[in-house]
Amino acid sequence: MTSFLTRPELSGTFGAVASTHWLASSVGQAVLERGGNAFDAAVAAGFALWVAEPHLNGPAGDAPIIVSHAETGRQHVICGQGVAPAGATIDAYHALGLDEIPGTGHLAAVVPGAFDAWCLMLREFGSWDFVDVIEYAIFYAVRGVPVMPQMVATIASVESLFREHWPENARTFMPDGNVPAVGSLLCRPVLAETFERLKSAATGATREDRIDAVRHAWYNGFVAEAIDRFCRIPMMDSSGTAHVGFLTSADLASWRATVEEPVSLRDGRYTVLKCGAWSQGPVFLQQLALMQGFDVTGMDPCGADFLHTVTECAKLAYADREAFYGDSPDVPLVTLLSDGYNTVRRGLIGDRASLELRPGHPEGKTPEFGFWPVAQLDGGNASGVGEPTVSNMGVTKGDTCHIDVVDAQGNMVSATPSGGWLQSAPVIPELGFGLGSRAQMFSLRLGHSNVLMPGKRPRTTLTPSFVLKDGKPWMAFGTPGGDQQDQWSFIFYMRMTRFGMNIQEAIDAPSFHSEHWPGSFWPHIAHPGRLVVEGRFGANVVDDLRGRGHDVVVGGDWSEGRLSAVRREADGRLYAGANPRGMQGYAVAR
C-alpha cells in the first residue's frame, strides 16, 4: 500500500523484538539467543531502557503490560501502575494552596509501579533469575549509553532547574558540569550500585524466592527507606514552590503489582485486548466500536474521509474517557462498548467537525461537572499537551517507551513503560534515579471519575495493545505519546486490518492526532477542533479537512508516533517492525 518503506517488515521463526530504542531491542534478542523466553527478554529490555532513555522512563515509573502465555493459551494484564500515597488527599493539596496537582516534583509522586510489574512478570512467566536479566542494564549504567539528540534537548531545556534547584540531577545528567554532547557516553554509576545492591538481595532456595527477595528489598527495604527520607526534603516543583512529598515507605510496603484480566472487543475475526479503565486503554475499543458502523474499506487510508471519520470517533470516545474512566468499579464499560450505545453515539458524527466535548449517558450516568477546555496559559510557561511535563523553568515535550516481544513458542509481550523522567523529578542521591509524576493526572474536583483518593490508581495514558486473530494470539503493539497513544495505535490497527498493510507499511504511513479534549497531563489544556497531521498528507487532504471545520495544524513529515509491533501468524512465522521517527526505534527478528 505504501510506495516507500523506511525498512522492510522483518520476519523469522525463532524470535522477534521491537522497541523504541535499538539497545533495548538488541538486549531482548540477546536474551532469546541465550535461551530465555519472551518474558525474560522483555524484562531485560525494560531494565535496559531505564538507562538508554532516562528522559522517557525510569525505575520508579509505571509499566502496564499485556502478556500472552503459550503454555496456557491465556492473556493477562500486569498492572504496574502505582497508587496515590495514604497522605495524598484533596484537602492536603488544598491546604498547600493548590487547585491542581503539580506536574513535577514530590507532590506528583505515586508508589513506583514499574519495578514490581517487571519482577512479577519475570516470576510468574519467565525462566531466568533477576541477577541475569539486570546484567544488561548494569553494563550500560557502568559503560555508558550514547546520548541521543532528544535526551540532549530535554536536559538543555531544564538546565537552569537542575543547577538552581535539583543539583543531583545536574551531577547525574551533566556529569562534567555541562549538557552532554550528542553521541557522548552517559554513565550512571550510582544507579549501577543500586542494581548491584538489588542483586545482592536476590537470595533464596528457588528462583521465585530470589525474585521475591529483590521485590522485598525494593518495597520494604533499602529502596523504600531512601525514598521516604528523600521525600521529607522540600524540593522545587512546577507550582514554583518547594514542597515535601506525601509518599512514604509504608505506601511502598503496602503495594504490589497485580495480574488482571484484559478488557476486549470482538472485531470480525479479530479480538482486541486492552488494560482496564484505570488506563485509557478502553478508548481504543470505543473508537473501534464506533468505526465498525462505517464502510472503512471504501475509504482511502490516507484520505480526508478516513481522517475525518477516525477523528470524529476519537472525539466521542475520548469525551467518555474524560467523563467516566478511572480506578473505580463504577465505570460502565459493558455499556460503553455495547452495540446499542455506539449506534446512538455514531449518529452524532456528521460531515462537519464537532467543536464540542460530548460525553454520552451510559446507564443514565451524566457527568457531575462541566467538561470545558482549559485555556492556554499565558507567558509560555505551560508544558502543553504531551508527556512528560516539566517545571515552569523549562518547556519540553517527551513521551514514553514501548517493547514488543514474541518467541518461537508463541509467548508474547506488549509493554509500555514510562514515568520517572529525568526532567520531572529530583534524583534521589542514594539511588541514582527520580520518582514518577503520574499523580498529576488525578483531578481534585469532587465528582470527577478520576478524582484523587489515597490508594487509588491515577488514570494513566499508558496503554499496550494486543490482538487475537481467529482466537489465536496474533499481534502485540503500541507507542509512546500520552493522549495520542490510543490514536496512533488505532490508526495503525485499522490500516492493517482494513487495508491489508503489513506492520512496517502501517507504521510508515503518514499519521495524525486530535487535541480536541483536555489533556491528561498538567495543565490539562485542550484545543477544540485541532487536528495535527504529518506534512506528507497532500494539500488537497488538508484543504478538504479545513473545509469540514477542522483546525488543521501541519507538522513535520515524520512527526507522528513511535509505534512498534510483533506478530505471529498461524504457520509460526514471526514478523516485526519499528518506527523510523526519532531515529531510535528498531526491530530485530530471526
C-alpha positions in Angstrom: 0.0 0.0 0.0 2.9 2.4 0.7 5.2 3.3 -2.1 8.2 3.9 0.1 9.2 2.0 3.2 12.0 3.1 5.6 12.9 -0.5 6.2 11.4 -4.0 5.5 9.0 -5.8 7.7 11.3 -8.3 9.4 10.4 -12.0 9.5 11.7 -15.1 11.1 10.7 -18.2 13.1 13.0 -18.0 16.2 12.1 -14.8 17.8 11.4 -11.1 17.3 11.7 -7.9 19.4 10.7 -4.4 18.5 11.1 -1.3 20.8 11.6 2.4 20.9 15.4 2.1 21.2 17.8 -0.2 19.4 19.7 -1.1 22.6 16.6 -2.5 24.2 15.7 -4.5 21.0 19.3 -5.8 20.9 19.1 -6.8 24.6 15.8 -8.6 24.1 17.1 -10.5 21.2 20.3 -11.4 23.1 18.2 -12.9 25.9 16.3 -15.0 23.3 19.5 -16.2 21.8 20.7 -17.3 25.2 17.6 -19.5 25.7 15.4 -17.0 27.6 11.7 -16.8 26.7 9.8 -13.7 25.6 9.1 -12.7 29.2 12.8 -12.8 30.2 13.7 -10.8 27.1 11.1 -8.1 27.8 12.2 -7.7 31.4 15.9 -7.4 30.4 14.9 -4.9 27.6 12.8 -2.9 30.1 15.6 -2.6 32.6 17.9 -1.5 29.8 15.5 1.2 28.8 15.9 2.8 32.2 19.5 3.6 31.2 19.0 4.1 27.5 16.0 6.5 27.7 16.0 8.1 31.1 14.1 11.1 29.8 11.3 8.7 28.8 11.2 6.2 31.7 12.9 5.2 34.9 13.0 2.6 37.7 10.4 4.4 39.7 7.9 4.9 36.9 4.9 2.9 35.7 4.6 -0.1 33.4 1.3 -1.7 32.2 1.9 -4.9 30.4 -0.2 -7.4 28.4 1.2 -10.9 28.1 0.1 -14.0 26.2 1.3 -17.3 27.7 1.7 -20.0 25.1 1.5 -22.9 27.6 -1.9 -21.9 28.9 -3.1 -20.0 25.8 -4.3 -17.2 28.1 -3.7 -13.4 28.0 -3.2 -11.3 31.1 -2.7 -7.7 32.1 0.1 -7.0 34.6 -0.7 -3.7 36.3 2.4 -1.7 37.1 0.5 1.5 37.8 1.3 2.6 41.4 -1.3 4.2 43.7 -1.6 7.6 45.5 0.0 7.8 48.9 -2.1 7.5 52.0 -1.4 11.1 52.8 -2.4 12.4 49.3 -5.9 13.8 49.9 -7.7 16.6 48.2 -7.7 18.6 51.5 -3.9 18.1 51.8 -3.3 19.7 48.4 -5.8 22.5 49.0 -4.1 23.2 52.3 -1.0 23.9 50.2 -3.0 26.4 48.1 -3.1 24.1 45.1 -6.1 23.5 42.9 -4.2 21.1 40.6 -1.5 18.6 41.4 1.9 19.9 40.1 3.3 18.2 37.1 6.7 17.7 38.7 8.4 17.1 42.0 7.5 15.3 45.2 3.8 16.1 45.2 3.3 14.4 41.8 4.7 11.0 43.0 2.8 7.8 43.4 4.1 4.4 44.5 6.6 3.3 41.9 4.9 0.6 39.8 7.3 -0.4 37.0 9.8 -2.3 39.1 7.4 -4.7 40.6 5.5 -5.2 37.3 8.7 -6.4 35.6 9.6 -8.6 38.6 6.1 -10.1 38.8 6.1 -10.9 35.1 9.6 -12.5 35.5 8.4 -14.5 38.5 5.2 -15.8 37.0 6.1 -16.3 33.4 9.8 -16.0 32.9 12.6 -18.6 33.3 15.6 -16.5 34.3 16.8 -15.1 37.6 16.7 -11.4 38.4 20.5 -11.4 38.6 20.7 -12.5 35.0 18.2 -10.0 33.5 19.6 -7.0 35.3 23.1 -7.6 34.0 22.5 -5.8 30.7 21.3 -2.6 32.5 24.3 -2.7 34.8 26.6 -3.0 31.8 25.1 0.2 30.2 25.0 2.0 33.5 28.7 1.3 34.0 30.0 1.6 30.5 27.6 4.3 29.3 24.9 4.8 26.7 25.2 7.0 23.6 23.3 10.3 24.3 20.7 10.9 21.6 19.6 14.3 20.4 16.2 14.2 22.2 17.9 13.5 25.5 20.3 16.4 24.9 17.4 18.7 24.1 15.5 17.6 27.2 18.4 18.2 29.6 19.1 21.5 28.0 15.5 22.6 28.5 15.8 22.2 32.3 19.5 23.0 32.8 18.6 26.0 35.0 16.2 24.0 37.1 19.0 21.4 37.7 21.6 24.0 38.5 19.4 26.1 40.8 17.1 23.5 42.5 17.8 19.9 41.6 21.6 19.6 42.0 21.7 15.8 42.0 20.1 15.8 38.5 22.9 18.1 37.4 25.5 15.7 38.8 23.8 12.7 37.2 22.9 14.0 33.8 25.5 16.8 33.4 28.5 14.9 35.0 31.1 17.3 33.7 29.1 20.4 34.5 27.6 20.8 31.0 24.8 19.5 29.0 26.2 16.3 27.4 27.1 16.3 23.7 25.2 14.3 21.2 26.9 10.9 20.8 28.8 11.1 24.1 28.5 8.3 26.6 26.5 8.9 29.7 27.3 6.6 32.7 25.1 6.1 35.7 27.4 4.8 38.5 25.0 5.4 41.4 22.2 3.6 39.5 24.6 0.7 38.8 25.4 0.5 42.5 21.6 0.3 43.3 21.3 -2.5 40.8 24.2 -4.3 42.4 22.6 -4.0 45.9 19.4 -5.5 44.5 21.4 -8.4 43.0 22.9 -9.0 46.4 19.4 -9.2 47.9 18.4 -12.0 45.5 18.7 -14.8 48.0 16.6 -17.9 48.4 16.2 -21.6 47.6 14.1 -21.1 44.4 14.1 -18.7 41.5 10.7 -17.4 42.8 12.1 -16.9 46.3 15.1 -15.0 44.9 12.8 -12.7 42.8 10.6 -12.1 45.8 13.6 -11.2 47.9 14.5 -8.5 45.4 10.9 -7.2 45.4 11.1 -7.0 49.2 14.4 -5.1 49.1 12.7 -2.5 46.9 9.3 -2.1 48.6 10.2 -3.0 52.2 14.0 -2.4 52.3 16.7 0.0 51.3 15.0 1.5 48.3 11.8 2.3 50.2 13.7 3.7 53.1 15.8 6.0 50.8 12.6 7.2 49.0 11.0 8.0 52.4 14.0 10.0 53.6 14.2 12.0 50.3 10.5 12.9 50.2 10.9 14.6 53.5 13.3 17.2 51.9 11.5 20.1 50.3 12.1 20.2 46.5 11.0 22.7 43.9 8.1 21.7 41.6 6.1 23.2 38.8 4.0 25.2 41.2 7.0 27.4 41.7 7.3 26.4 45.4 9.4 23.8 47.1 7.4 21.1 48.8 7.9 17.9 50.8 6.2 14.8 49.5 3.4 12.5 50.7 5.0 9.3 49.6 6.3 7.1 52.5 8.0 3.7 53.0 4.6 2.5 54.3 3.0 3.3 51.0 5.6 1.2 49.2 5.3 -1.7 51.7 1.5 -2.0 51.2 1.5 -2.2 47.4 2.4 -4.8 44.8 1.7 -5.2 41.1 -1.3 -7.3 40.1 -2.3 -9.7 37.4 -5.7 -8.9 35.9 -8.0 -9.8 33.1 -7.9 -7.7 29.9 -10.8 -5.8 28.5 -11.7 -6.9 25.0 -13.8 -6.2 21.9 -14.6 -8.5 19.0 -13.9 -7.1 15.6 -14.8 -9.7 13.0 -12.1 -12.3 13.0 -10.0 -10.2 15.4 -10.3 -9.5 19.1 -8.5 -6.5 20.6 -7.3 -6.7 24.2 -6.5 -3.6 26.4 -5.9 -2.7 30.0 -8.9 -1.7 32.2 -10.4 1.8 32.7 -7.6 2.7 35.2 -5.9 3.3 31.9 -7.1 5.0 28.8 -7.0 1.6 27.0 -10.7 1.1 26.5 -10.9 4.3 24.5 -9.2 2.3 21.7 -12.1 -0.2 21.9 -14.7 2.6 21.9 -13.2 4.1 18.8 -13.3 0.6 17.2 -16.9 0.0 18.2 -17.9 3.3 16.5 -15.8 2.7 13.4 -17.4 -0.7 12.9 -20.5 1.2 11.6 -18.7 2.8 8.7 -17.5 1.4 5.3 -13.9 2.0 6.1 -12.6 -0.3 3.4 -14.2 2.1 0.8 -12.0 5.0 2.1 -8.5 6.0 1.1 -6.3 5.1 4.2 -4.6 8.5 3.7 -7.6 10.4 2.5 -9.8 13.1 4.1 -12.8 10.8 4.7 -10.7 8.4 6.7 -9.0 11.2 8.7 -12.3 12.9 9.4 -14.2 9.7 10.5 -11.4 8.5 12.7 -11.1 11.9 14.3 -14.8 12.3 15.0 -15.0 8.8 16.5 -12.0 9.7 18.7 -13.7 12.8 20.0 -16.7 10.9 21.2 -14.6 8.1 22.7 -12.2 10.4 24.5 -15.1 12.5 25.8 -16.3 9.3 27.5 -12.8 8.7 28.8 -12.8 12.1 30.4 -16.3 11.6 31.9 -16.2 8.0 33.1 -12.8 6.4 33.2 -10.9 5.9 36.4 -9.8 3.4 39.0 -13.4 2.6 40.1 -15.8 -0.4 39.9 -18.5 2.0 38.7 -17.1 2.6 35.1 -19.9 1.4 32.8 -17.6 -0.4 30.4 -20.1 -3.0 29.3 -22.4 -0.3 28.1 -19.7 1.9 26.6 -18.6 -1.0 24.4 -22.1 -2.2 23.5 -23.7 -2.1 20.0 -26.7 -0.2 21.2 -24.8 2.6 22.9 -22.4 3.0 19.9 -25.2 3.0 17.4 -26.7 6.0 19.1 -23.3 7.7 19.5 -22.4 7.1 15.9 -25.4 9.2 14.9 -23.7 12.3 16.3 -21.0 12.0 13.6 -21.7 14.2 10.6 -19.9 15.8 7.7 -18.6 18.7 9.8 -16.0 18.6 12.6 -17.5 18.8 16.0 -16.2 21.6 18.3 -18.0 20.3 21.4 -16.9 17.8 24.0 -19.8 15.4 24.1 -19.7 12.6 26.6 -22.6 10.1 26.5 -25.1 9.0 29.2 -24.3 5.3 29.7 -26.7 3.7 32.1 -28.2 7.1 32.7 -24.9 8.5 34.0 -24.3 12.1 33.5 -21.0 13.9 34.2 -21.3 15.8 37.5 -19.3 18.8 36.4 -18.7 20.8 33.2 -16.2 19.4 30.7 -14.8 22.6 29.2 -11.4 23.0 27.7 -8.7 24.7 29.8 -7.4 27.9 28.3 -3.8 28.1 27.1 -1.7 29.6 29.9 -0.1 32.9 29.2 3.6 33.5 29.1 4.7 30.2 27.6 5.3 28.6 30.9 2.9 25.7 30.4 4.3 22.4 29.2 1.3 21.9 26.9 -0.2 18.7 25.7 2.0 15.7 25.7 4.1 13.8 28.2 6.1 14.2 30.3 5.5 17.7 31.7 8.3 19.6 33.3 8.8 22.5 35.6 7.8 26.1 34.6 11.5 26.7 34.4 11.7 24.6 31.2 9.4 23.7 28.4 9.6 20.3 26.7 7.6 17.5 25.3 8.6 13.9 25.6 6.8 10.7 25.8 7.4 7.1 26.8 8.8 3.8 25.7 7.4 0.6 24.2 8.5 -3.0 23.9 7.1 -5.9 22.0 8.5 -9.5 22.1 7.5 -12.9 20.6 9.4 -16.1 20.9 9.3 -19.4 18.9 6.9 -21.0 21.4 4.4 -18.1 20.8 4.8 -16.3 24.1 4.2 -12.6 23.5 4.6 -9.3 25.4 3.3 -5.8 24.8 4.7 -3.3 27.4 4.5 0.5 27.7 6.9 1.6 30.5 7.1 5.3 31.3 7.5 7.8 34.2 10.4 8.6 36.5 11.6 11.1 33.9 14.9 12.9 34.5 13.2 16.2 33.8 10.2 15.7 36.1 11.6 14.6 39.4 14.7 15.3 41.5 17.2 12.4 41.6 17.5 10.6 44.9 21.2 10.8 45.7 21.3 7.4 47.4 19.6 5.6 44.4 20.5 7.5 41.2 17.0 7.9 39.9 13.9 10.1 40.5 10.3 9.3 41.3 7.4 9.3 38.9 4.9 12.1 38.5 1.7 10.2 37.5 -0.3 11.8 40.3 -0.6 14.9 38.2 -3.3 13.0 36.2 -5.7 12.9 39.1 -8.4 15.6 39.4 -9.0 17.5 42.6 -12.6 18.1 41.6 -15.2 16.1 43.6 -17.4 14.0 41.3 -14.7 13.5 38.7 -14.3 9.8 37.7 -10.5 10.3 38.1 -10.7 12.2 41.4 -7.8 11.8 43.8 -8.1 9.3 46.6 -5.4 7.6 48.7 -4.7 4.1 47.5 -6.2 4.8 44.1 -4.5 4.4 40.7 -4.4 7.6 38.6 -5.9 7.1 35.2 -2.8 6.5 33.1 -2.4 7.2 29.4 -0.1 4.2 29.2 -1.8 1.6 27.0 -0.2 -1.5 25.5 -2.2 -3.3 22.8 -2.8 -7.0 21.9 -4.8 -8.7 19.2 -6.1 -12.2 18.7 -6.8 -13.4 15.2 -9.3 -16.3 14.8 -9.0 -16.7 18.6 -5.2 -17.2 18.5 -2.6 -14.7 19.7 -1.6 -12.6 16.7 0.0 -9.2 17.4 1.5 -7.1 20.2 1.9 -3.4 19.5 1.9 0.1 21.0 3.5 3.5 21.0 4.6 6.3 23.4 2.7 9.6 23.1 0.4 10.3 26.1 -3.2 11.0 24.9 -2.0 10.2 21.4 -1.2 6.5 22.2 -4.6 5.2 21.5 -5.0 7.4 18.5 -1.8 6.3 16.7 -2.2 2.7 17.7 -5.8 2.7 16.5 -4.9 4.2 13.1 -2.1 1.6 12.8 -4.5 -1.3 13.6 -7.2 0.0 11.1 -4.6 0.2 8.3 -3.5 -3.3 8.9 -7.0 -4.9 9.3 -9.0 -2.9 6.8 -6.4 -2.1 4.1 -4.0 -5.1 4.3 -0.9 -3.2 5.2 1.9 -5.1 6.9 3.5 -3.8 10.2 6.1 -1.6 8.5 3.7 -0.2 5.9 1.2 0.8 8.6 4.0 2.3 10.8 5.5 4.3 7.9 2.2 5.6 6.5 1.6 9.3 7.4 -0.3 9.7 10.7 -2.3 12.2 12.7 -3.9 13.0 16.0 -6.5 15.2 17.6 -6.0 17.6 20.6 -9.8 18.3 20.9 -10.2 17.2 24.6 -8.5 18.2 27.8 -5.0 16.7 28.0 -4.3 14.1 30.7 -1.2 15.9 31.9 -0.9 19.2 33.8 -2.1 21.8 33.0 -4.8 19.8 31.0 -5.0 22.0 28.0 -7.5 21.4 25.2 -7.6 22.7 21.6 -11.2 22.2 20.4 -11.3 21.0 16.8 -7.5 20.8 16.5 -6.2 18.1 14.1 -2.4 17.7 13.8 -1.3 15.9 10.6 2.1 15.0 9.2 3.4 17.1 6.3 3.3 14.1 3.9 -0.5 14.4 3.6 -1.4 16.1 0.3 -2.5 19.7 0.2 -5.9 18.6 -1.1 -6.4 16.4 2.0 -5.6 19.4 4.3 -7.8 21.7 2.4 -10.7 19.2 2.5 -10.4 18.8 6.2 -10.3 22.5 6.8 -13.3 22.8 4.7 -15.1 20.4 7.1 -14.3 22.7 10.0 -11.1 21.0 11.4 -8.4 23.3 12.9 -5.7 21.6 10.9 -2.0 22.0 12.0 0.5 20.6 9.6 3.5 19.1 11.4 6.8 17.6 10.2 6.8 14.9 7.5 7.8 12.3 10.1 6.5 13.6 13.4 3.5 11.4 14.5 4.0 8.4 16.7 6.7 5.9 17.7 4.9 2.6 17.0 6.4 -0.8 17.2 4.8 -4.3 16.8 5.4 -8.0 16.5 3.0 -10.6 15.3 2.8 -14.4 14.9 0.9 -16.0 12.1 -0.8 -19.4 12.2 2.1 -21.1 10.4 4.5 -20.0 13.1 6.1 -17.2 11.1 7.1 -14.2 13.2 7.1 -10.6 12.0 8.3 -7.3 13.4 8.5 -3.6 12.6 9.6 -0.4 14.4 9.2 3.3 13.9 11.8 5.4 11.9 10.6 8.6 13.5 13.1 9.9 16.1 15.9 7.6 14.7 15.9 5.3 17.7 13.3 2.6 17.3 14.4 -0.7 15.9 13.1 -4.2 15.4 15.1 -7.5 15.4 13.9 -10.9 14.1 15.5 -14.2 13.3 
